[in-house]
Amino acid sequence: MTPTELRASASLTGIFALRMLGLFLVLPVFALEARHYPGGEDPVWLGLAMGIYGLTQGLLQLPFGMASDRFGRKRVIVLGLIIFAVGSFWAAVATDLTQLLIGRSLQGAGAVSAAVTALLADLTRDEVRTKAMALVGGSIGLVFALSLVVSPVLTAWIGFSGLFWLTGALALVGVAVVIWGAPPASPPVLGQGRGRLADVLAHADLMRLNLGVFVLHAVQLAMWVAVPSLLVQAGLGKAQHWQVYLPAVVLSFLFLGVVFALERRGHLKKVFLLSIGLIVLVQLALLVLSLGTPGLGGLAAVLLVFFCGFNALEATQPSLVSRIAPRAMRGTALGVYNTLQSLGFFAGGLAGGWLVKSWGSPALFLCCGVAMLVWLMVAWSMQATGRSASLVQTS
């Protein structure tokens, strides 16, 4: 990477990490702490307050992405982070579940993921873009594991509302990183605003990737409805789950070295399909483990394989989207992509809870495996993506 690419990757990964750390810190304790609010005794409203973030983010990713094409990436990112901070502070002073729900909705309204990834794509060359995207994807996995460790400690120290104050403060730090840390962005491409969304939706390979990110994140959230229970059954207390998650995330970064090496040799599509196949196998393994008394070693190994496949897909998918979509349309294409990603979170949590409640964990892992297998079959016919891929080639 050039110095500019390193600076762009580090600063924009920092923005993602700060924002996601603020979100993930709340999740491990949300269901328990929110019950103390008036209205928190209703599990339906409790679940809605927890998941509304994903819904509002999904609805606004595309408008933010399209706005970044027209008005510039940095302006849109700063606006989104400020909205996110306002939502965090609103949740921090909430006195009942309805106000907490409004705060979570505003947090989701700061939907800057598409604009951030589009800016990162603008500032990196094709041959290093997967590596740059891997830093973003890897930071999300690492921050998730870190939050599992520090969230209970921070809650005991600063309280549940204190987590939201911290979240808002981290978002404002992200604003400073955008303004003074990220390299200057190229000016927006004007006069090409019409027809972009239709072009994105008509492009076969982009829609394969959009389907894929929906399935991937639906499966990710759905499987975590049941995985913690399996760890408990294996003899690991809730407070010690990080001892499995954190090593699995860290060790999975070694697999990214294989991804980069194969990409340099022109095998990015093969890595992409292999990663999907790994998660299919993970779901089948979890299905088998859930039928009996799972062993801790087996679960740890399966989760390591999951994070290997997941981190590779987190790196390759947005890289592929940015290669297929021309620069003037990257914000729109990544807006659609991130919309499906957020809606996948929302759908996965909803479907995962229903499947476990109605049919049990084996049915959940079976459905997740089938969903991943369908995605693998759809992705199989995707064209190998070159560095000069054009959006007008719509097989």
Buried (B, 14 or more C-beta within 10 A) or exposed (E): BEEEBBBBBBBBBBBBBBBBBBBBBBBBBBBEBBBEBEBBEEEEBBBBBBBBBBBBBBBBBBBBBBBBBBBBBBBBBBBBBBBBBBBBBBBBEBEEBBBBBBBBBBBBBBBBBBBBBBBBBBBBEBEBBBBBBBBBBBBBBBBBBBBBBBBBEBBEEEEBBBBBBBBBBBBBBBBEBBEEBBBEBEEBBEEEBEEBBEBBEEBEBBBBBBBBBBBBBBBBBBBBBBBBBBBBBBEBEEEEBBBBBBBBBBEBBEBBEEBBEBBEEEBBBEBBBBBBBBBBBBBBBBBBBBEEEBEBEBBBBBBBBBBBBBBBBBBBBBBBBBBBBBBBBBBBBBBBBBBBBBBBBBBBBBBBBEBBEEEBBBBBBBBBBEBBBEBBEBBEEBEEBEEEBEBEEEE
